[in-house]
Amino acid sequence: MNGPGKREKPGRSYGSRTLEKGLDVLHFLASGDILGWKSLRQVAAGAGVTLAEAHAALHPLLKRGLAEKAEKAGAFRAAAGGLGQYALKTQEALVRYGQELGLTRQRKE
């Protein structure tokens, strides 16, 4: 249900389209050759969004250190440092979860 008396249509998403587009851009940047620079046109095409949507999505990714912009105008890539922080935290969480489930051994320090 979406609101009083309204039903969701099958296959229809009621999430934030702006967020989805931003995540599509981030996913594209973080896939494949993550160190390679991509033009705005390549980012838009790879993420399946318009040029304006790609540009709008890149701003918060740049601000949060998840993407970086080349000195030459219009080239972008995933920021290894920003994504690396999430990867490390994810790895640590997976190790703890595995330990809780008894799937991994705890390290002796």
Secondary structure, 3 states (H helix, E strand, C coil): CCCCCCCCCCCCCCCCHHHHHHHHHHHHHCCCCCCCCEEHHHHHHHHCCCHHHHHHHHHHHHHCCCEEECCCCCEEEECHHHHHHHHHHHHHHHHHHHHHCCCCCCCCC
